[in-house]
Amino acid sequence: MASKVLQKANSFYDQYFRNPSADKKMPHYCPGCGHGNVHKFIAEALDDFEVADKTIFISPVGCSVFAYYYFDTGNIQAAHGRAPAVATGIKRAHPHSIVISYQGDGDLAAIGTAEILHAANRGENITVFFINNAIYGMTGGQMAPTTLIEQRTTTSPRGRNPHNEGYPVKVAELISQLQAPVYVERVALFDNKQRAKARIAVRKAIKNQVENLGFSLVEILSPCPSGWKMDPVDSMKWIRDVMLPQFPLGVYKDLTKEVKPYEVPEFAPSAKEIKELIDIVPDSNKKFKKSKVIEKYINPEIKVAGFGGQGVLLLGAALAQAGMLEDYHVSWLPSYGPEMRGGTANCHVNVRNIPVGSPVVSNPTVLIALNRPSLEKFEQDVEKDGLIIFDSSLIDLDVKRKDVEALPLPATQLADKLGNTRTANMITLAAYAAYTGLFSKETLYETLKTAIKRRVLIDINKKAIDVGYEFGLTHRKN
């Protein structure tokens, strides 16, 4: 005779080993908090649809982030408000996964407004659970975009005034007006009947994604007794008596019976196709043998820094391109200030014999500084025994550290002699390549075909390569 076993869903960890509290078997949420109910509904659905092993939770800042304590699924933390944007990237990279964006109102309806609107408007095939407790729950009960009229919070002690703070943002109504979303519903957790409806809504939103129907959002009116300074029973009554009149429950949009399932074509491009897609294929099919690199300069982690307009990012991209031509594993990560030209700019470059684990270069083995602020800012970050190359035409001081190697290079002065100041970056590239033995001159010539978009400038930059390479060889110590 069959029997039903009531137990914790398999989608939960047996023990919450990520929870820093002493008891690894108990959840950490405050008594009466609604997160536990919603977690339970989600876990049951993942079990029933047999998708836990391909589910990825995206959790931002706030109480929402603690989902990773409990769910035995993939988990990624996003910056405050950015969960829908991260969910978009994850879903597109792993289209057959189940991606859940789990967010609170201080996150989704405040700093994350743009992200949720655009993800919904694109109809991303993700599921969003929006926990609305009308405050910033984790950080002390401040006023949120969903805070009710006349509701008192730590930052609205006299109550929310619509003429001063505006009206509560009604997310379900807002998202339902967009064309792309297929399912939007608002539910609540204040009694067993409403919790049963919430459970059904959670299941439907996940099933929609399982069936590739498109974007689903469930807004959940959830208690926060600690933030509201109420006991759990009174917090349930407050949802029913105070929140519901301003946040009516119901289905705001449901196109699940009308839309056709997403077609998710398999896309597994070859390495050659990827290079063609992102326009990094040189004009020829030439192959170059790896140059004989001086041993202490092998596998460089490089930071290139200077002013916008000096060709900082181009120099870094050319380093990466040269590395690909010689069959290295490479990465290039740009960073620049809002001013662009004239503002600060730097980039991170890895040129390695082994796969690159992270594109970020926090402590470079090589610093190329094209202006004084960059040298002053990044000198202390360079690894011991690292190499610092700096443009001595523009930088009127020496490297202060004694535990690194310094190469003053009058790159701008040499470029001026060539008749084009803007070639200083290619002079620097070539000087570094020759000084360390990292790349041959022929490799750098070929790199120009991709790095320099204006063909009329190829010849002057070839001369810059010659000048820089000669300088590097002349000053080489090995």
C-alpha positions as CSV (number, residue, x, y, z in Angstrom):
1,M,0.0,0.0,0.0
2,A,1.4,3.3,-1.1
3,S,2.0,6.0,1.5
4,K,2.9,9.7,1.2
5,V,6.0,10.8,3.0
6,L,6.1,14.4,4.2
7,Q,9.7,15.5,4.2
8,K,12.0,18.4,3.1
9,A,12.1,18.8,-0.7
10,N,15.1,17.2,-2.3
11,S,16.0,20.5,-3.9
12,F,17.0,21.7,-0.4
13,Y,20.4,20.7,1.1
14,D,20.1,18.1,3.8
15,Q,22.1,20.4,6.0
16,Y,22.5,24.1,5.4
17,F,26.3,24.0,5.6
18,R,26.6,27.5,4.0
19,N,24.7,29.0,6.9
20,P,27.3,30.4,9.3
21,S,25.1,29.8,12.4
22,A,25.9,26.9,14.6
23,D,22.8,24.9,13.8
24,K,23.2,23.7,10.2
25,K,19.7,22.0,10.1
26,M,17.6,25.1,10.8
27,P,17.0,28.1,8.5
28,H,18.1,31.5,9.7
29,Y,15.2,33.7,8.7
30,C,13.4,35.7,11.4
31,P,10.2,34.2,12.9
32,G,7.2,34.9,10.6
33,C,9.4,35.8,7.6
34,G,7.8,34.9,4.2
35,H,11.0,33.8,2.5
36,G,10.6,30.3,4.0
37,N,7.2,29.8,2.5
38,V,8.3,30.9,-0.9
39,H,11.5,28.8,-0.7
40,K,9.3,25.7,0.1
41,F,7.0,26.4,-2.9
42,I,9.9,26.8,-5.3
43,A,11.7,23.6,-4.0
44,E,8.6,21.5,-4.3
45,A,8.1,22.7,-7.9
46,L,11.7,22.0,-8.8
47,D,11.4,18.5,-7.5
48,D,8.1,17.8,-9.2
49,F,9.3,19.1,-12.6
50,E,12.6,17.3,-12.1
51,V,14.7,20.3,-13.0
52,A,16.7,21.1,-9.8
53,D,19.9,19.8,-11.4
54,K,19.7,22.3,-14.2
55,T,18.3,25.3,-12.1
56,I,20.4,28.4,-11.5
57,F,19.3,30.9,-8.8
58,I,20.3,34.6,-9.4
59,S,20.2,36.4,-6.1
60,P,21.1,40.1,-5.5
61,V,21.9,42.0,-2.3
62,G,19.4,41.8,0.6
63,C,17.7,38.8,2.3
64,S,17.2,37.3,-1.2
65,V,20.8,36.5,-1.4
66,F,20.5,33.8,1.3
67,A,18.7,31.5,-1.1
68,Y,22.2,30.0,-1.7
69,Y,22.2,28.7,1.9
70,Y,19.3,26.4,1.1
71,F,18.8,25.4,-2.5
72,D,20.9,22.5,-3.9
73,T,21.0,24.2,-7.3
74,G,23.4,26.5,-9.2
75,N,23.7,29.9,-7.4
76,I,25.0,33.2,-8.6
77,Q,25.1,36.4,-6.6
78,A,24.5,39.6,-8.5
79,A,25.1,43.2,-7.7
80,H,22.3,45.1,-6.2
81,G,19.4,45.3,-8.7
82,R,21.3,43.5,-11.5
83,A,19.8,40.0,-11.1
84,P,17.6,40.2,-14.3
85,A,20.6,41.3,-16.3
86,V,22.7,38.5,-14.9
87,A,19.8,36.1,-15.4
88,T,19.7,37.2,-19.1
89,G,23.3,36.4,-19.6
90,I,23.1,33.0,-17.8
91,K,20.0,32.0,-19.7
92,R,21.5,32.9,-23.1
93,A,24.7,31.1,-22.3
94,H,22.8,28.1,-20.9
95,P,19.4,28.2,-22.8
96,H,18.3,24.8,-21.5
97,S,18.8,25.7,-17.9
98,I,16.0,27.0,-15.5
99,V,17.0,30.5,-14.4
100,I,15.3,32.0,-11.4
101,S,15.7,35.7,-10.5
102,Y,14.8,36.0,-6.8
103,Q,14.5,39.6,-5.7
104,G,13.1,41.9,-3.0
105,D,11.3,45.2,-3.5
106,G,14.2,47.4,-2.3
107,D,16.2,45.7,-5.0
108,L,13.9,45.0,-8.0
109,A,11.7,48.1,-7.7
110,A,14.5,50.6,-6.8
111,I,18.0,50.3,-8.2
112,G,16.9,47.4,-10.4
113,T,14.0,49.0,-12.2
114,A,15.7,49.4,-15.5
115,E,17.0,45.8,-15.5
116,I,13.6,44.2,-14.7
117,L,11.8,46.4,-17.2
118,H,14.1,45.6,-20.1
119,A,14.4,41.9,-19.3
120,A,10.6,41.7,-19.2
121,N,10.3,43.8,-22.4
122,R,12.7,41.5,-24.2
123,G,10.6,38.5,-23.0
124,E,13.6,36.7,-21.6
125,N,12.7,33.1,-20.9
126,I,13.3,33.4,-17.1
127,T,11.2,33.3,-14.0
128,V,11.2,36.2,-11.5
129,F,10.0,35.9,-7.9
130,F,9.5,39.4,-6.4
131,I,9.2,39.6,-2.6
132,N,7.2,42.7,-1.7
133,N,7.3,43.5,2.0
134,A,7.1,47.3,1.5
135,I,10.5,48.1,3.1
136,Y,14.3,47.5,2.8
137,G,14.1,44.5,5.2
138,M,17.7,43.5,5.7
139,T,19.3,47.0,6.2
140,G,17.0,48.4,8.9
141,G,13.5,48.9,7.5
142,Q,14.0,52.0,5.4
143,M,11.4,53.3,2.9
144,A,11.3,51.3,-0.3
145,P,9.6,52.1,-3.7
146,T,6.7,49.9,-2.5
147,T,6.3,51.5,0.9
148,L,2.6,52.4,1.4
149,I,1.1,55.8,1.7
150,E,1.4,57.0,5.4
151,Q,3.5,53.9,6.3
152,R,6.2,54.8,8.8
153,T,9.7,53.5,8.2
154,T,13.2,54.4,9.6
155,T,13.6,56.9,6.8
156,S,9.9,58.1,6.7
157,P,9.2,58.5,10.4
158,R,6.1,60.7,9.7
159,G,4.8,58.3,7.1
160,R,5.2,58.2,3.3
161,N,3.8,61.4,1.7
162,P,2.9,61.0,-2.0
163,H,3.6,64.7,-2.6
164,N,7.2,64.3,-1.3
165,E,8.1,60.6,-1.9
166,G,5.7,59.7,-4.6
167,Y,3.3,56.8,-4.7
168,P,4.1,53.1,-4.2
169,V,5.5,51.4,-7.3
170,K,3.1,48.7,-8.4
171,V,5.3,46.2,-10.2
172,A,2.8,43.6,-11.3
173,E,0.7,46.4,-13.0
174,L,3.8,47.9,-14.5
175,I,5.2,44.7,-16.0
176,S,1.9,43.5,-17.3
177,Q,1.6,46.5,-19.6
178,L,4.6,45.3,-21.6
179,Q,3.9,43.2,-24.7
180,A,6.4,40.4,-24.1
181,P,5.7,38.9,-20.7
182,V,3.5,35.9,-20.8
183,Y,2.5,35.6,-17.1
184,V,2.3,38.2,-14.3
185,E,0.4,37.6,-11.0
186,R,0.4,39.1,-7.5
187,V,-0.2,36.7,-4.6
188,A,0.1,37.0,-0.8
189,L,1.0,34.8,2.2
190,F,-1.3,36.0,5.0
191,D,-3.4,32.8,5.4
192,N,-3.5,29.2,4.3
193,K,-5.9,30.0,1.4
194,Q,-3.6,32.7,0.0
195,R,-0.5,30.6,0.5
196,A,-2.1,27.8,-1.5
197,K,-2.7,30.3,-4.3
198,A,0.9,31.5,-4.1
199,R,2.1,27.9,-4.3
200,I,0.1,27.4,-7.6
201,A,1.4,30.7,-9.0
202,V,5.0,29.7,-8.2
203,R,4.6,26.4,-9.9
204,K,3.0,27.9,-13.0
205,A,5.8,30.5,-13.3
206,I,8.5,27.8,-13.2
207,K,6.5,25.5,-15.5
208,N,6.2,28.3,-18.1
209,Q,10.0,28.3,-18.3
210,V,10.2,24.5,-18.4
211,E,8.0,24.7,-21.4
212,N,9.9,27.6,-22.9
213,L,6.9,30.0,-22.9
214,G,8.8,33.1,-22.0
215,F,9.0,35.7,-19.2
216,S,7.0,35.1,-16.0
217,L,6.9,37.3,-12.8
218,V,5.1,36.5,-9.5
219,E,4.9,39.3,-7.0
220,I,4.4,38.0,-3.5
221,L,3.1,40.2,-0.6
222,S,5.3,38.8,2.2
223,P,5.5,39.6,5.9
224,C,8.6,41.1,7.5
225,P,7.7,41.2,11.3
226,S,11.2,42.3,12.3
227,G,11.3,45.2,9.9
228,W,7.7,46.2,10.6
229,K,8.2,45.8,14.4
230,M,5.2,43.5,14.7
231,D,4.7,40.0,15.9
232,P,4.1,37.4,13.2
233,V,0.3,37.2,13.7
234,D,-0.1,40.9,13.5
235,S,2.1,41.1,10.4
236,M,-0.3,38.7,8.6
237,K,-3.3,40.9,9.5
238,W,-1.4,43.9,8.3
239,I,-0.9,42.4,4.8
240,R,-4.6,41.6,4.6
241,D,-6.0,44.9,6.0
242,V,-3.4,47.4,4.9
243,M,-1.3,46.1,1.9
244,L,-4.1,44.5,-0.1
245,P,-6.1,47.7,-0.7
246,Q,-3.0,49.3,-2.3
247,F,-1.7,46.1,-3.9
248,P,-4.7,44.1,-5.2
249,L,-4.1,40.4,-5.7
250,G,-4.8,38.6,-9.0
251,V,-3.6,37.6,-12.4
252,Y,-2.5,40.7,-14.3
253,K,-1.5,38.9,-17.5
254,D,-1.7,35.3,-18.7
255,L,-0.8,34.5,-22.3
256,T,0.4,30.9,-21.6
257,K,-2.3,29.3,-23.7
258,E,-1.7,31.7,-26.6
259,V,2.1,31.8,-27.1
260,K,4.2,29.2,-28.8
261,P,7.2,27.7,-27.0
262,Y,10.6,29.4,-27.6
263,E,12.7,27.6,-30.2
264,V,16.1,27.2,-28.7
265,P,18.5,26.3,-31.5
266,E,21.8,24.6,-30.7
267,F,24.7,26.9,-31.3
268,A,28.2,25.5,-30.9
269,P,30.5,27.7,-33.0
270,S,34.0,26.6,-33.8
271,A,37.0,28.7,-32.6
272,K,37.3,30.0,-36.1
273,E,33.6,31.1,-36.2
274,I,33.9,32.8,-32.9
275,K,36.9,34.8,-34.1
276,E,35.0,35.8,-37.2
277,L,31.9,36.9,-35.2
278,I,33.9,39.2,-33.0
279,D,36.1,40.5,-35.8
280,I,39.5,39.3,-34.5
281,V,40.7,37.3,-37.5
282,P,43.7,38.8,-39.2
283,D,43.7,39.3,-43.0
284,S,45.9,36.3,-43.6
285,N,46.1,32.7,-42.4
286,K,49.7,33.0,-41.3
287,K,50.8,31.1,-38.3
288,F,53.7,32.2,-36.1
289,K,55.8,30.1,-33.8
290,K,56.1,31.2,-30.2
291,S,59.0,33.5,-29.7
292,K,61.8,32.6,-27.3
293,V,60.7,34.5,-24.2
294,I,63.2,35.3,-21.4
295,E,62.2,32.9,-18.6
296,K,61.3,35.5,-16.0
297,Y,58.8,37.2,-18.5
298,I,56.9,34.0,-19.3
299,N,53.1,34.1,-18.7
300,P,52.8,37.9,-18.2
301,E,49.8,39.4,-16.4
302,I,49.8,42.9,-17.8
303,K,48.1,46.2,-16.9
304,V,48.2,49.0,-19.4
305,A,47.2,52.4,-18.1
306,G,47.1,56.1,-19.3
307,F,44.8,58.8,-20.5
308,G,41.9,58.2,-22.8
309,G,43.1,59.1,-26.3
310,Q,46.6,57.6,-25.9
311,G,45.6,54.3,-27.4
312,V,45.7,52.5,-24.1
313,L,43.0,50.0,-25.0
314,L,44.3,49.6,-28.5
315,L,47.7,48.7,-27.1
316,G,46.2,46.1,-24.8
317,A,44.1,44.7,-27.7
318,A,47.2,44.4,-29.9
319,L,49.0,42.5,-27.1
320,A,46.1,40.0,-27.0
321,Q,46.0,39.8,-30.8
322,A,49.7,39.1,-31.0
323,G,49.3,36.5,-28.4
324,M,46.6,34.7,-30.4
325,L,48.8,34.8,-33.5
326,E,51.5,32.9,-31.5
327,D,48.8,30.5,-30.2
328,Y,48.8,31.7,-26.5
329,H,45.8,31.7,-24.3
330,V,44.8,35.4,-24.0
331,S,42.3,37.7,-22.4
332,W,41.7,41.5,-22.7
333,L,39.5,43.4,-20.3
334,P,39.1,47.2,-20.8
335,S,38.3,49.8,-18.2
336,Y,37.8,53.5,-18.7
337,G,36.4,56.5,-17.0
338,P,33.2,58.4,-18.1
339,E,35.2,61.1,-19.9
340,M,36.7,58.6,-22.4
341,R,39.1,60.9,-24.3
342,G,41.1,62.8,-21.8
343,G,39.8,60.6,-18.9
344,T,41.6,57.7,-17.3
345,A,41.8,54.4,-19.0
346,N,43.4,51.0,-18.4
347,C,43.1,47.4,-19.5
348,H,44.0,44.0,-18.2
349,V,45.8,41.6,-20.5
350,N,46.9,38.0,-20.0
351,V,49.2,36.1,-22.4
352,R,49.6,32.6,-21.1
353,N,50.7,29.1,-22.0
354,I,47.8,27.8,-19.9
355,P,44.1,28.7,-19.9
356,V,43.3,32.0,-18.3
357,G,41.2,31.6,-15.2
358,S,40.2,35.2,-14.8
359,P,40.7,38.2,-17.1
360,V,41.1,40.5,-14.1
361,V,44.7,41.6,-13.4
362,S,44.8,42.9,-9.8
363,N,48.6,42.5,-9.3
364,P,50.3,42.7,-12.6
365,T,53.7,41.2,-13.4
366,V,54.0,44.0,-16.0
367,L,52.8,47.5,-15.7
368,I,52.8,49.8,-18.8
369,A,52.2,53.4,-17.6
370,L,51.7,56.0,-20.2
371,N,51.1,58.9,-17.8
372,R,52.1,60.0,-14.3
373,P,48.8,59.3,-12.5
374,S,48.8,55.7,-13.8
375,L,52.3,55.1,-12.5
376,E,51.5,56.6,-9.1
377,K,48.3,54.7,-8.9
378,F,49.4,51.2,-10.0
379,E,53.1,51.0,-9.0
380,Q,52.4,49.5,-5.6
381,D,50.2,46.8,-7.2
382,V,53.0,45.3,-9.3
383,E,54.3,41.9,-8.1
384,K,57.7,41.8,-6.6
385,D,60.4,41.3,-9.4
386,G,57.8,42.6,-11.9
387,L,58.5,44.9,-14.8
388,I,57.3,48.6,-15.1
389,I,57.6,50.3,-18.5
390,F,56.7,54.0,-18.4
391,D,56.7,56.8,-20.9
392,S,59.6,59.0,-19.7
393,S,58.6,61.7,-22.2
394,L,55.5,62.4,-20.1
395,I,56.4,61.1,-16.6
396,D,58.9,63.3,-14.7
397,L,59.7,60.9,-11.9
398,D,61.3,57.5,-11.5
399,V,59.9,54.3,-10.2
400,K,60.1,54.4,-6.4
401,R,60.2,50.7,-5.7
402,K,63.5,48.9,-5.5
403,D,62.1,45.4,-5.8
404,V,60.9,45.7,-9.4
405,E,62.5,46.3,-12.7
406,A,62.0,49.6,-14.5
407,L,62.3,50.5,-18.1
408,P,62.0,54.2,-18.9
409,L,60.9,54.6,-22.5
410,P,60.6,58.0,-24.2
411,A,57.7,56.7,-26.4
412,T,56.0,60.0,-27.1
413,Q,59.3,61.7,-28.0
414,L,60.2,58.8,-30.4
415,A,56.7,59.1,-31.9
416,D,57.1,62.8,-32.4
417,K,60.3,62.1,-34.4
418,L,58.3,59.8,-36.6
419,G,55.9,62.6,-37.3
420,N,52.8,61.1,-35.5
421,T,52.5,61.3,-31.8
422,R,49.7,58.7,-31.8
423,T,52.1,55.9,-32.7
424,A,53.6,56.1,-29.1
425,N,51.4,53.1,-28.2
426,M,52.8,50.9,-30.9
427,I,56.4,52.0,-30.1
428,T,55.6,50.9,-26.5
429,L,54.2,47.6,-27.6
430,A,57.2,46.8,-29.7
431,A,59.7,47.9,-27.1
432,Y,58.0,45.6,-24.5
433,A,57.9,42.7,-27.0
434,A,61.6,43.0,-27.9
435,Y,62.8,43.7,-24.3
436,T,61.1,40.5,-23.0
437,G,61.3,38.4,-26.1
438,L,57.5,37.9,-26.0
439,F,56.8,38.5,-29.7
440,S,58.7,38.6,-32.9
441,K,58.6,41.7,-35.1
442,E,56.9,39.7,-37.8
443,T,54.1,38.9,-35.4
444,L,53.6,42.5,-34.5
445,Y,53.5,43.5,-38.2
446,E,50.7,41.0,-38.7
447,T,48.9,42.3,-35.6
448,L,48.7,45.7,-37.2
449,K,46.4,44.4,-39.9
450,T,43.7,43.8,-37.2
451,A,44.6,46.5,-34.7
452,I,44.8,49.4,-37.1
453,K,41.4,49.9,-38.9
454,R,42.6,52.7,-41.1
455,R,44.8,51.1,-43.7
456,V,46.5,54.4,-44.5
457,L,48.1,54.3,-41.0
458,I,49.6,50.8,-41.4
459,D,52.9,52.1,-42.8
460,I,53.6,54.7,-40.1
461,N,52.8,52.1,-37.4
462,K,55.2,49.6,-39.0
463,K,57.9,52.2,-38.6
464,A,56.8,52.7,-35.0
465,I,57.2,48.9,-34.5
466,D,60.7,49.1,-35.9
467,V,61.7,52.0,-33.6
468,G,60.2,50.4,-30.5
469,Y,61.7,47.0,-31.3
470,E,65.1,48.5,-31.7
471,F,64.8,50.4,-28.4
472,G,63.7,47.2,-26.6
473,L,66.6,45.1,-28.0
474,T,69.2,47.9,-27.2
475,H,68.1,48.1,-23.6
476,R,67.6,44.4,-23.1
477,K,69.6,43.1,-20.1
478,N,69.7,39.4,-21.1
